[in-house]
């Protein structure tokens, strides 16, 4: 299906806001950067956010605070992959969005992110401490968002051969070395503030082919 058909289908399938269940889906856990009200009107106003099912997938709109979303009871371990297909809508902020992995005890978190200019980065978080093992890239760039269209991005994070490799639209942006196969982790999504995103797929991947050497 073409991008034009997908975006048209999203519009045609959307029921009026008054008829929608505007509560965040119960099978996901949301952690907002700051308290925000759930939007109940046609527009998402400052201080509000919206997160709702809109087949295929989920639609997330943020304003003054970003959010991290985790599917309930989902974990990955050993060799694994996470693949996210999303559509970034017009007028995005410069905030990052992407794939999150976190320890099952909610201690320690990696955020593999991209932003509207097509650059990617890695944030490592532990409590209030934030470090950037991979600053925003300047030598490898995905298709930038021009601010006006709806652009599809496919992000993939693979854990194998002692590395966490982050790719966008099939192009590896960078890899981060880890020890061994790594512990059991919880997969999730990061949507920064000021973004309007439709997430059409959030898939957990179990590789069958041998890991490629590095």
PyMOL commands that place a pseudoatom at each C-alpha (Angstrom):
pseudoatom trace, name=CA, resn=UNK, resi=1, chain=A, elem=C, hetatm=0, pos=[0.000, 0.000, 0.000]
pseudoatom trace, name=CA, resn=UNK, resi=2, chain=A, elem=C, hetatm=0, pos=[1.366, 3.453, -0.886]
pseudoatom trace, name=CA, resn=UNK, resi=3, chain=A, elem=C, hetatm=0, pos=[2.070, 6.170, 1.675]
pseudoatom trace, name=CA, resn=UNK, resi=4, chain=A, elem=C, hetatm=0, pos=[-0.742, 8.265, 0.204]
pseudoatom trace, name=CA, resn=UNK, resi=5, chain=A, elem=C, hetatm=0, pos=[-3.233, 5.398, 0.614]
pseudoatom trace, name=CA, resn=UNK, resi=6, chain=A, elem=C, hetatm=0, pos=[-2.071, 4.706, 4.177]
pseudoatom trace, name=CA, resn=UNK, resi=7, chain=A, elem=C, hetatm=0, pos=[-2.413, 8.320, 5.298]
pseudoatom trace, name=CA, resn=UNK, resi=8, chain=A, elem=C, hetatm=0, pos=[-5.791, 8.629, 3.559]
pseudoatom trace, name=CA, resn=UNK, resi=9, chain=A, elem=C, hetatm=0, pos=[-6.969, 5.467, 5.299]
pseudoatom trace, name=CA, resn=UNK, resi=10, chain=A, elem=C, hetatm=0, pos=[-5.919, 6.890, 8.664]
pseudoatom trace, name=CA, resn=UNK, resi=11, chain=A, elem=C, hetatm=0, pos=[-8.065, 9.947, 8.052]
pseudoatom trace, name=CA, resn=UNK, resi=12, chain=A, elem=C, hetatm=0, pos=[-11.067, 8.022, 6.744]
pseudoatom trace, name=CA, resn=UNK, resi=13, chain=A, elem=C, hetatm=0, pos=[-10.990, 5.405, 9.507]
pseudoatom trace, name=CA, resn=UNK, resi=14, chain=A, elem=C, hetatm=0, pos=[-10.712, 7.948, 12.310]
pseudoatom trace, name=CA, resn=UNK, resi=15, chain=A, elem=C, hetatm=0, pos=[-14.012, 8.361, 14.117]
pseudoatom trace, name=CA, resn=UNK, resi=16, chain=A, elem=C, hetatm=0, pos=[-15.020, 11.726, 15.589]
pseudoatom trace, name=CA, resn=UNK, resi=17, chain=A, elem=C, hetatm=0, pos=[-13.038, 12.529, 18.727]
pseudoatom trace, name=CA, resn=UNK, resi=18, chain=A, elem=C, hetatm=0, pos=[-16.192, 12.584, 20.833]
pseudoatom trace, name=CA, resn=UNK, resi=19, chain=A, elem=C, hetatm=0, pos=[-16.801, 8.934, 19.923]
pseudoatom trace, name=CA, resn=UNK, resi=20, chain=A, elem=C, hetatm=0, pos=[-13.252, 7.742, 20.554]
pseudoatom trace, name=CA, resn=UNK, resi=21, chain=A, elem=C, hetatm=0, pos=[-11.932, 6.167, 23.737]
pseudoatom trace, name=CA, resn=UNK, resi=22, chain=A, elem=C, hetatm=0, pos=[-9.326, 8.823, 24.527]
pseudoatom trace, name=CA, resn=UNK, resi=23, chain=A, elem=C, hetatm=0, pos=[-7.784, 6.906, 27.414]
pseudoatom trace, name=CA, resn=UNK, resi=24, chain=A, elem=C, hetatm=0, pos=[-4.295, 5.556, 26.798]
pseudoatom trace, name=CA, resn=UNK, resi=25, chain=A, elem=C, hetatm=0, pos=[-4.519, 1.866, 25.794]
pseudoatom trace, name=CA, resn=UNK, resi=26, chain=A, elem=C, hetatm=0, pos=[-4.374, -0.304, 28.914]
pseudoatom trace, name=CA, resn=UNK, resi=27, chain=A, elem=C, hetatm=0, pos=[-1.885, -2.758, 27.386]
pseudoatom trace, name=CA, resn=UNK, resi=28, chain=A, elem=C, hetatm=0, pos=[0.819, -0.077, 27.301]
pseudoatom trace, name=CA, resn=UNK, resi=29, chain=A, elem=C, hetatm=0, pos=[2.491, 1.812, 30.155]
pseudoatom trace, name=CA, resn=UNK, resi=30, chain=A, elem=C, hetatm=0, pos=[3.217, 5.505, 29.626]
pseudoatom trace, name=CA, resn=UNK, resi=31, chain=A, elem=C, hetatm=0, pos=[5.759, 7.606, 31.521]
pseudoatom trace, name=CA, resn=UNK, resi=32, chain=A, elem=C, hetatm=0, pos=[5.446, 11.322, 30.796]
pseudoatom trace, name=CA, resn=UNK, resi=33, chain=A, elem=C, hetatm=0, pos=[8.296, 13.775, 31.378]
pseudoatom trace, name=CA, resn=UNK, resi=34, chain=A, elem=C, hetatm=0, pos=[5.803, 16.008, 33.215]
pseudoatom trace, name=CA, resn=UNK, resi=35, chain=A, elem=C, hetatm=0, pos=[2.104, 15.752, 34.123]
pseudoatom trace, name=CA, resn=UNK, resi=36, chain=A, elem=C, hetatm=0, pos=[-0.134, 16.186, 31.068]
pseudoatom trace, name=CA, resn=UNK, resi=37, chain=A, elem=C, hetatm=0, pos=[-3.883, 15.913, 30.566]
pseudoatom trace, name=CA, resn=UNK, resi=38, chain=A, elem=C, hetatm=0, pos=[-5.337, 13.533, 27.992]
pseudoatom trace, name=CA, resn=UNK, resi=39, chain=A, elem=C, hetatm=0, pos=[-6.726, 15.592, 25.094]
pseudoatom trace, name=CA, resn=UNK, resi=40, chain=A, elem=C, hetatm=0, pos=[-10.481, 15.149, 24.642]
pseudoatom trace, name=CA, resn=UNK, resi=41, chain=A, elem=C, hetatm=0, pos=[-11.181, 17.744, 21.928]
pseudoatom trace, name=CA, resn=UNK, resi=42, chain=A, elem=C, hetatm=0, pos=[-10.411, 17.852, 18.220]
pseudoatom trace, name=CA, resn=UNK, resi=43, chain=A, elem=C, hetatm=0, pos=[-7.126, 19.688, 18.893]
pseudoatom trace, name=CA, resn=UNK, resi=44, chain=A, elem=C, hetatm=0, pos=[-4.332, 18.710, 21.270]
pseudoatom trace, name=CA, resn=UNK, resi=45, chain=A, elem=C, hetatm=0, pos=[-3.745, 21.859, 23.322]
pseudoatom trace, name=CA, resn=UNK, resi=46, chain=A, elem=C, hetatm=0, pos=[-0.654, 22.979, 25.229]
pseudoatom trace, name=CA, resn=UNK, resi=47, chain=A, elem=C, hetatm=0, pos=[-0.316, 20.879, 28.367]
pseudoatom trace, name=CA, resn=UNK, resi=48, chain=A, elem=C, hetatm=0, pos=[-2.146, 17.917, 26.774]
pseudoatom trace, name=CA, resn=UNK, resi=49, chain=A, elem=C, hetatm=0, pos=[-1.190, 14.776, 24.912]
pseudoatom trace, name=CA, resn=UNK, resi=50, chain=A, elem=C, hetatm=0, pos=[-3.018, 12.082, 22.983]
pseudoatom trace, name=CA, resn=UNK, resi=51, chain=A, elem=C, hetatm=0, pos=[-2.265, 8.377, 22.702]
pseudoatom trace, name=CA, resn=UNK, resi=52, chain=A, elem=C, hetatm=0, pos=[-4.942, 6.228, 21.113]
pseudoatom trace, name=CA, resn=UNK, resi=53, chain=A, elem=C, hetatm=0, pos=[-5.416, 3.122, 19.013]
pseudoatom trace, name=CA, resn=UNK, resi=54, chain=A, elem=C, hetatm=0, pos=[-5.892, 3.945, 15.344]
pseudoatom trace, name=CA, resn=UNK, resi=55, chain=A, elem=C, hetatm=0, pos=[-5.567, 0.753, 13.264]
pseudoatom trace, name=CA, resn=UNK, resi=56, chain=A, elem=C, hetatm=0, pos=[-3.133, -0.065, 11.950]
pseudoatom trace, name=CA, resn=UNK, resi=57, chain=A, elem=C, hetatm=0, pos=[-1.247, 0.860, 15.109]
pseudoatom trace, name=CA, resn=UNK, resi=58, chain=A, elem=C, hetatm=0, pos=[-1.329, 3.775, 17.533]
pseudoatom trace, name=CA, resn=UNK, resi=59, chain=A, elem=C, hetatm=0, pos=[-1.273, 7.556, 17.212]
pseudoatom trace, name=CA, resn=UNK, resi=60, chain=A, elem=C, hetatm=0, pos=[0.700, 9.709, 19.629]
pseudoatom trace, name=CA, resn=UNK, resi=61, chain=A, elem=C, hetatm=0, pos=[0.696, 13.502, 19.818]
pseudoatom trace, name=CA, resn=UNK, resi=62, chain=A, elem=C, hetatm=0, pos=[2.773, 15.386, 22.390]
pseudoatom trace, name=CA, resn=UNK, resi=63, chain=A, elem=C, hetatm=0, pos=[2.989, 19.084, 23.238]
pseudoatom trace, name=CA, resn=UNK, resi=64, chain=A, elem=C, hetatm=0, pos=[5.078, 20.334, 26.178]
pseudoatom trace, name=CA, resn=UNK, resi=65, chain=A, elem=C, hetatm=0, pos=[6.298, 16.969, 27.481]
pseudoatom trace, name=CA, resn=UNK, resi=66, chain=A, elem=C, hetatm=0, pos=[7.718, 13.853, 25.905]
pseudoatom trace, name=CA, resn=UNK, resi=67, chain=A, elem=C, hetatm=0, pos=[6.767, 10.294, 26.810]
pseudoatom trace, name=CA, resn=UNK, resi=68, chain=A, elem=C, hetatm=0, pos=[8.270, 6.816, 27.040]
pseudoatom trace, name=CA, resn=UNK, resi=69, chain=A, elem=C, hetatm=0, pos=[5.864, 3.961, 26.224]
pseudoatom trace, name=CA, resn=UNK, resi=70, chain=A, elem=C, hetatm=0, pos=[6.296, 0.289, 27.120]
pseudoatom trace, name=CA, resn=UNK, resi=71, chain=A, elem=C, hetatm=0, pos=[4.078, -2.602, 25.962]
pseudoatom trace, name=CA, resn=UNK, resi=72, chain=A, elem=C, hetatm=0, pos=[3.039, -4.434, 29.114]
pseudoatom trace, name=CA, resn=UNK, resi=73, chain=A, elem=C, hetatm=0, pos=[4.747, -7.748, 29.935]
pseudoatom trace, name=CA, resn=UNK, resi=74, chain=A, elem=C, hetatm=0, pos=[7.120, -7.623, 26.941]
pseudoatom trace, name=CA, resn=UNK, resi=75, chain=A, elem=C, hetatm=0, pos=[10.798, -8.527, 27.391]
pseudoatom trace, name=CA, resn=UNK, resi=76, chain=A, elem=C, hetatm=0, pos=[13.668, -9.584, 25.121]
pseudoatom trace, name=CA, resn=UNK, resi=77, chain=A, elem=C, hetatm=0, pos=[16.867, -11.496, 25.884]
pseudoatom trace, name=CA, resn=UNK, resi=78, chain=A, elem=C, hetatm=0, pos=[19.709, -13.262, 24.117]
pseudoatom trace, name=CA, resn=UNK, resi=79, chain=A, elem=C, hetatm=0, pos=[19.852, -12.372, 20.409]
pseudoatom trace, name=CA, resn=UNK, resi=80, chain=A, elem=C, hetatm=0, pos=[16.930, -10.099, 19.634]
pseudoatom trace, name=CA, resn=UNK, resi=81, chain=A, elem=C, hetatm=0, pos=[15.690, -7.280, 17.477]
pseudoatom trace, name=CA, resn=UNK, resi=82, chain=A, elem=C, hetatm=0, pos=[13.108, -4.512, 17.783]
pseudoatom trace, name=CA, resn=UNK, resi=83, chain=A, elem=C, hetatm=0, pos=[11.616, -2.971, 14.659]
pseudoatom trace, name=CA, resn=UNK, resi=84, chain=A, elem=C, hetatm=0, pos=[9.372, 0.086, 14.634]
pseudoatom trace, name=CA, resn=UNK, resi=85, chain=A, elem=C, hetatm=0, pos=[7.577, 1.497, 11.603]
pseudoatom trace, name=CA, resn=UNK, resi=86, chain=A, elem=C, hetatm=0, pos=[6.219, 5.001, 12.059]
pseudoatom trace, name=CA, resn=UNK, resi=87, chain=A, elem=C, hetatm=0, pos=[4.977, 8.048, 10.181]
pseudoatom trace, name=CA, resn=UNK, resi=88, chain=A, elem=C, hetatm=0, pos=[6.182, 11.495, 11.284]
pseudoatom trace, name=CA, resn=UNK, resi=89, chain=A, elem=C, hetatm=0, pos=[3.562, 14.165, 10.636]
pseudoatom trace, name=CA, resn=UNK, resi=90, chain=A, elem=C, hetatm=0, pos=[4.087, 17.838, 9.636]
pseudoatom trace, name=CA, resn=UNK, resi=91, chain=A, elem=C, hetatm=0, pos=[5.726, 20.503, 11.789]
pseudoatom trace, name=CA, resn=UNK, resi=92, chain=A, elem=C, hetatm=0, pos=[7.785, 18.204, 14.025]
pseudoatom trace, name=CA, resn=UNK, resi=93, chain=A, elem=C, hetatm=0, pos=[9.953, 19.683, 16.761]
pseudoatom trace, name=CA, resn=UNK, resi=94, chain=A, elem=C, hetatm=0, pos=[13.691, 18.986, 16.960]
pseudoatom trace, name=CA, resn=UNK, resi=95, chain=A, elem=C, hetatm=0, pos=[13.117, 16.450, 19.755]
pseudoatom trace, name=CA, resn=UNK, resi=96, chain=A, elem=C, hetatm=0, pos=[14.207, 12.842, 19.396]
pseudoatom trace, name=CA, resn=UNK, resi=97, chain=A, elem=C, hetatm=0, pos=[12.051, 9.763, 18.918]
pseudoatom trace, name=CA, resn=UNK, resi=98, chain=A, elem=C, hetatm=0, pos=[12.966, 6.113, 18.666]
pseudoatom trace, name=CA, resn=UNK, resi=99, chain=A, elem=C, hetatm=0, pos=[13.578, 2.812, 20.458]
pseudoatom trace, name=CA, resn=UNK, resi=100, chain=A, elem=C, hetatm=0, pos=[14.138, 2.399, 24.205]
pseudoatom trace, name=CA, resn=UNK, resi=101, chain=A, elem=C, hetatm=0, pos=[15.498, -0.610, 26.106]
pseudoatom trace, name=CA, resn=UNK, resi=102, chain=A, elem=C, hetatm=0, pos=[15.422, -0.678, 29.903]
pseudoatom trace, name=CA, resn=UNK, resi=103, chain=A, elem=C, hetatm=0, pos=[16.355, -3.097, 32.675]
pseudoatom trace, name=CA, resn=UNK, resi=104, chain=A, elem=C, hetatm=0, pos=[13.471, -5.098, 34.115]
pseudoatom trace, name=CA, resn=UNK, resi=105, chain=A, elem=C, hetatm=0, pos=[14.016, -3.323, 37.438]
pseudoatom trace, name=CA, resn=UNK, resi=106, chain=A, elem=C, hetatm=0, pos=[13.550, 0.042, 35.655]
pseudoatom trace, name=CA, resn=UNK, resi=107, chain=A, elem=C, hetatm=0, pos=[17.222, 0.831, 36.349]
pseudoatom trace, name=CA, resn=UNK, resi=108, chain=A, elem=C, hetatm=0, pos=[19.382, 1.784, 33.398]
pseudoatom trace, name=CA, resn=UNK, resi=109, chain=A, elem=C, hetatm=0, pos=[17.993, 2.776, 30.031]
pseudoatom trace, name=CA, resn=UNK, resi=110, chain=A, elem=C, hetatm=0, pos=[19.282, 3.203, 26.488]
pseudoatom trace, name=CA, resn=UNK, resi=111, chain=A, elem=C, hetatm=0, pos=[17.482, 5.510, 24.046]
pseudoatom trace, name=CA, resn=UNK, resi=112, chain=A, elem=C, hetatm=0, pos=[18.312, 5.048, 20.357]
pseudoatom trace, name=CA, resn=UNK, resi=113, chain=A, elem=C, hetatm=0, pos=[16.901, 8.184, 18.786]
pseudoatom trace, name=CA, resn=UNK, resi=114, chain=A, elem=C, hetatm=0, pos=[16.481, 10.080, 15.534]
pseudoatom trace, name=CA, resn=UNK, resi=115, chain=A, elem=C, hetatm=0, pos=[15.264, 13.637, 14.954]
pseudoatom trace, name=CA, resn=UNK, resi=116, chain=A, elem=C, hetatm=0, pos=[13.736, 15.604, 12.098]
pseudoatom trace, name=CA, resn=UNK, resi=117, chain=A, elem=C, hetatm=0, pos=[17.094, 16.450, 10.471]
pseudoatom trace, name=CA, resn=UNK, resi=118, chain=A, elem=C, hetatm=0, pos=[17.793, 12.732, 9.972]
pseudoatom trace, name=CA, resn=UNK, resi=119, chain=A, elem=C, hetatm=0, pos=[20.575, 12.471, 12.563]
pseudoatom trace, name=CA, resn=UNK, resi=120, chain=A, elem=C, hetatm=0, pos=[20.690, 9.738, 15.221]
pseudoatom trace, name=CA, resn=UNK, resi=121, chain=A, elem=C, hetatm=0, pos=[22.087, 9.463, 18.743]
pseudoatom trace, name=CA, resn=UNK, resi=122, chain=A, elem=C, hetatm=0, pos=[22.309, 7.199, 21.783]
pseudoatom trace, name=CA, resn=UNK, resi=123, chain=A, elem=C, hetatm=0, pos=[21.458, 8.330, 25.324]
pseudoatom trace, name=CA, resn=UNK, resi=124, chain=A, elem=C, hetatm=0, pos=[22.286, 6.207, 28.364]
pseudoatom trace, name=CA, resn=UNK, resi=125, chain=A, elem=C, hetatm=0, pos=[20.225, 7.046, 31.453]
pseudoatom trace, name=CA, resn=UNK, resi=126, chain=A, elem=C, hetatm=0, pos=[20.464, 5.961, 35.062]
pseudoatom trace, name=CA, resn=UNK, resi=127, chain=A, elem=C, hetatm=0, pos=[18.225, 7.897, 37.433]
pseudoatom trace, name=CA, resn=UNK, resi=128, chain=A, elem=C, hetatm=0, pos=[18.898, 11.578, 36.876]
pseudoatom trace, name=CA, resn=UNK, resi=129, chain=A, elem=C, hetatm=0, pos=[22.248, 10.919, 35.146]
pseudoatom trace, name=CA, resn=UNK, resi=130, chain=A, elem=C, hetatm=0, pos=[22.332, 11.130, 31.342]
pseudoatom trace, name=CA, resn=UNK, resi=131, chain=A, elem=C, hetatm=0, pos=[25.361, 10.442, 29.157]
pseudoatom trace, name=CA, resn=UNK, resi=132, chain=A, elem=C, hetatm=0, pos=[25.611, 10.290, 25.355]
pseudoatom trace, name=CA, resn=UNK, resi=133, chain=A, elem=C, hetatm=0, pos=[27.849, 7.409, 24.195]
pseudoatom trace, name=CA, resn=UNK, resi=134, chain=A, elem=C, hetatm=0, pos=[26.885, 8.375, 20.629]
pseudoatom trace, name=CA, resn=UNK, resi=135, chain=A, elem=C, hetatm=0, pos=[26.266, 12.102, 20.066]
pseudoatom trace, name=CA, resn=UNK, resi=136, chain=A, elem=C, hetatm=0, pos=[24.023, 13.206, 17.207]
pseudoatom trace, name=CA, resn=UNK, resi=137, chain=A, elem=C, hetatm=0, pos=[25.623, 11.897, 14.036]
pseudoatom trace, name=CA, resn=UNK, resi=138, chain=A, elem=C, hetatm=0, pos=[26.934, 14.142, 11.308]
pseudoatom trace, name=CA, resn=UNK, resi=139, chain=A, elem=C, hetatm=0, pos=[28.347, 11.565, 8.870]
pseudoatom trace, name=CA, resn=UNK, resi=140, chain=A, elem=C, hetatm=0, pos=[25.351, 9.232, 8.504]
pseudoatom trace, name=CA, resn=UNK, resi=141, chain=A, elem=C, hetatm=0, pos=[21.932, 10.781, 8.030]
pseudoatom trace, name=CA, resn=UNK, resi=142, chain=A, elem=C, hetatm=0, pos=[18.482, 9.345, 7.285]
pseudoatom trace, name=CA, resn=UNK, resi=143, chain=A, elem=C, hetatm=0, pos=[16.015, 11.203, 5.062]
pseudoatom trace, name=CA, resn=UNK, resi=144, chain=A, elem=C, hetatm=0, pos=[15.316, 14.542, 6.796]
pseudoatom trace, name=CA, resn=UNK, resi=145, chain=A, elem=C, hetatm=0, pos=[11.744, 15.675, 7.432]
pseudoatom trace, name=CA, resn=UNK, resi=146, chain=A, elem=C, hetatm=0, pos=[10.997, 18.854, 5.467]
pseudoatom trace, name=CA, resn=UNK, resi=147, chain=A, elem=C, hetatm=0, pos=[8.384, 19.991, 7.976]
pseudoatom trace, name=CA, resn=UNK, resi=148, chain=A, elem=C, hetatm=0, pos=[5.423, 19.720, 5.589]
pseudoatom trace, name=CA, resn=UNK, resi=149, chain=A, elem=C, hetatm=0, pos=[4.875, 16.096, 4.597]
pseudoatom trace, name=CA, resn=UNK, resi=150, chain=A, elem=C, hetatm=0, pos=[4.142, 12.779, 6.285]
pseudoatom trace, name=CA, resn=UNK, resi=151, chain=A, elem=C, hetatm=0, pos=[7.333, 10.708, 6.126]
pseudoatom trace, name=CA, resn=UNK, resi=152, chain=A, elem=C, hetatm=0, pos=[7.687, 6.997, 6.885]
pseudoatom trace, name=CA, resn=UNK, resi=153, chain=A, elem=C, hetatm=0, pos=[10.667, 5.749, 8.895]
pseudoatom trace, name=CA, resn=UNK, resi=154, chain=A, elem=C, hetatm=0, pos=[11.557, 2.182, 9.830]
pseudoatom trace, name=CA, resn=UNK, resi=155, chain=A, elem=C, hetatm=0, pos=[13.892, 1.871, 12.808]
pseudoatom trace, name=CA, resn=UNK, resi=156, chain=A, elem=C, hetatm=0, pos=[15.557, -1.368, 13.851]
pseudoatom trace, name=CA, resn=UNK, resi=157, chain=A, elem=C, hetatm=0, pos=[17.694, -2.188, 16.884]
pseudoatom trace, name=CA, resn=UNK, resi=158, chain=A, elem=C, hetatm=0, pos=[19.553, -5.518, 16.789]
pseudoatom trace, name=CA, resn=UNK, resi=159, chain=A, elem=C, hetatm=0, pos=[21.428, -7.128, 19.678]
pseudoatom trace, name=CA, resn=UNK, resi=160, chain=A, elem=C, hetatm=0, pos=[24.023, -9.606, 18.422]
pseudoatom trace, name=CA, resn=UNK, resi=161, chain=A, elem=C, hetatm=0, pos=[27.780, -10.133, 18.128]
pseudoatom trace, name=CA, resn=UNK, resi=162, chain=A, elem=C, hetatm=0, pos=[28.341, -8.014, 21.239]
pseudoatom trace, name=CA, resn=UNK, resi=163, chain=A, elem=C, hetatm=0, pos=[26.785, -4.905, 19.710]
pseudoatom trace, name=CA, resn=UNK, resi=164, chain=A, elem=C, hetatm=0, pos=[23.514, -3.001, 19.733]
pseudoatom trace, name=CA, resn=UNK, resi=165, chain=A, elem=C, hetatm=0, pos=[23.178, -1.867, 16.111]
pseudoatom trace, name=CA, resn=UNK, resi=166, chain=A, elem=C, hetatm=0, pos=[20.697, 0.909, 15.284]
pseudoatom trace, name=CA, resn=UNK, resi=167, chain=A, elem=C, hetatm=0, pos=[19.468, 1.353, 11.719]
pseudoatom trace, name=CA, resn=UNK, resi=168, chain=A, elem=C, hetatm=0, pos=[16.982, 3.644, 9.986]
pseudoatom trace, name=CA, resn=UNK, resi=169, chain=A, elem=C, hetatm=0, pos=[15.339, 2.624, 6.709]
pseudoatom trace, name=CA, resn=UNK, resi=170, chain=A, elem=C, hetatm=0, pos=[17.768, -0.285, 6.375]
pseudoatom trace, name=CA, resn=UNK, resi=171, chain=A, elem=C, hetatm=0, pos=[20.898, 1.861, 6.844]
pseudoatom trace, name=CA, resn=UNK, resi=172, chain=A, elem=C, hetatm=0, pos=[22.978, 1.238, 9.964]
pseudoatom trace, name=CA, resn=UNK, resi=173, chain=A, elem=C, hetatm=0, pos=[23.562, 4.553, 11.737]
pseudoatom trace, name=CA, resn=UNK, resi=174, chain=A, elem=C, hetatm=0, pos=[25.895, 3.284, 14.472]
pseudoatom trace, name=CA, resn=UNK, resi=175, chain=A, elem=C, hetatm=0, pos=[26.604, 0.313, 16.765]
pseudoatom trace, name=CA, resn=UNK, resi=176, chain=A, elem=C, hetatm=0, pos=[27.282, 0.331, 20.500]
pseudoatom trace, name=CA, resn=UNK, resi=177, chain=A, elem=C, hetatm=0, pos=[29.443, -2.401, 22.059]
pseudoatom trace, name=CA, resn=UNK, resi=178, chain=A, elem=C, hetatm=0, pos=[27.954, -4.391, 24.970]
pseudoatom trace, name=CA, resn=UNK, resi=179, chain=A, elem=C, hetatm=0, pos=[29.278, -7.262, 27.070]
pseudoatom trace, name=CA, resn=UNK, resi=180, chain=A, elem=C, hetatm=0, pos=[28.028, -10.754, 26.254]
pseudoatom trace, name=CA, resn=UNK, resi=181, chain=A, elem=C, hetatm=0, pos=[24.444, -11.295, 25.161]
pseudoatom trace, name=CA, resn=UNK, resi=182, chain=A, elem=C, hetatm=0, pos=[23.179, -8.707, 27.635]
pseudoatom trace, name=CA, resn=UNK, resi=183, chain=A, elem=C, hetatm=0, pos=[20.522, -9.123, 30.320]
pseudoatom trace, name=CA, resn=UNK, resi=184, chain=A, elem=C, hetatm=0, pos=[16.778, -9.384, 29.884]
pseudoatom trace, name=CA, resn=UNK, resi=185, chain=A, elem=C, hetatm=0, pos=[15.477, -5.947, 28.902]
pseudoatom trace, name=CA, resn=UNK, resi=186, chain=A, elem=C, hetatm=0, pos=[12.133, -4.260, 28.394]
pseudoatom trace, name=CA, resn=UNK, resi=187, chain=A, elem=C, hetatm=0, pos=[11.559, -2.728, 24.917]
pseudoatom trace, name=CA, resn=UNK, resi=188, chain=A, elem=C, hetatm=0, pos=[9.773, 0.567, 24.430]
pseudoatom trace, name=CA, resn=UNK, resi=189, chain=A, elem=C, hetatm=0, pos=[9.290, 3.768, 22.463]
pseudoatom trace, name=CA, resn=UNK, resi=190, chain=A, elem=C, hetatm=0, pos=[10.419, 7.336, 23.038]
pseudoatom trace, name=CA, resn=UNK, resi=191, chain=A, elem=C, hetatm=0, pos=[8.364, 10.199, 21.605]
pseudoatom trace, name=CA, resn=UNK, resi=192, chain=A, elem=C, hetatm=0, pos=[9.832, 13.617, 22.394]
pseudoatom trace, name=CA, resn=UNK, resi=193, chain=A, elem=C, hetatm=0, pos=[7.803, 16.737, 22.990]
pseudoatom trace, name=CA, resn=UNK, resi=194, chain=A, elem=C, hetatm=0, pos=[6.121, 18.557, 20.121]
pseudoatom trace, name=CA, resn=UNK, resi=195, chain=A, elem=C, hetatm=0, pos=[5.731, 15.514, 17.861]
pseudoatom trace, name=CA, resn=UNK, resi=196, chain=A, elem=C, hetatm=0, pos=[2.780, 13.996, 16.005]
pseudoatom trace, name=CA, resn=UNK, resi=197, chain=A, elem=C, hetatm=0, pos=[3.477, 10.351, 15.151]
pseudoatom trace, name=CA, resn=UNK, resi=198, chain=A, elem=C, hetatm=0, pos=[1.575, 7.337, 13.884]
pseudoatom trace, name=CA, resn=UNK, resi=199, chain=A, elem=C, hetatm=0, pos=[3.232, 4.067, 14.943]
pseudoatom trace, name=CA, resn=UNK, resi=200, chain=A, elem=C, hetatm=0, pos=[2.037, 1.378, 12.534]
pseudoatom trace, name=CA, resn=UNK, resi=201, chain=A, elem=C, hetatm=0, pos=[4.282, -1.470, 13.757]
pseudoatom trace, name=CA, resn=UNK, resi=202, chain=A, elem=C, hetatm=0, pos=[6.185, -2.342, 16.935]
pseudoatom trace, name=CA, resn=UNK, resi=203, chain=A, elem=C, hetatm=0, pos=[7.692, -5.792, 16.367]
pseudoatom trace, name=CA, resn=UNK, resi=204, chain=A, elem=C, hetatm=0, pos=[9.986, -7.985, 18.442]
pseudoatom trace, name=CA, resn=UNK, resi=205, chain=A, elem=C, hetatm=0, pos=[12.367, -9.987, 16.234]
pseudoatom trace, name=CA, resn=UNK, resi=206, chain=A, elem=C, hetatm=0, pos=[13.988, -13.355, 16.982]
pseudoatom trace, name=CA, resn=UNK, resi=207, chain=A, elem=C, hetatm=0, pos=[16.850, -13.800, 14.485]
pseudoatom trace, name=CA, resn=UNK, resi=208, chain=A, elem=C, hetatm=0, pos=[17.196, -17.274, 12.935]
pseudoatom trace, name=CA, resn=UNK, resi=209, chain=A, elem=C, hetatm=0, pos=[20.163, -16.646, 10.654]
pseudoatom trace, name=CA, resn=UNK, resi=210, chain=A, elem=C, hetatm=0, pos=[23.669, -16.667, 12.202]
pseudoatom trace, name=CA, resn=UNK, resi=211, chain=A, elem=C, hetatm=0, pos=[24.876, -13.335, 13.534]
pseudoatom trace, name=CA, resn=UNK, resi=212, chain=A, elem=C, hetatm=0, pos=[27.038, -11.422, 11.102]
pseudoatom trace, name=CA, resn=UNK, resi=213, chain=A, elem=C, hetatm=0, pos=[30.601, -10.860, 12.308]
pseudoatom trace, name=CA, resn=UNK, resi=214, chain=A, elem=C, hetatm=0, pos=[31.870, -7.388, 13.096]
for i in range(1, 214): cmd.bond("trace and resi %d" % i, "trace and resi %d" % (i + 1))
show_as sticks, trace
zoom trace
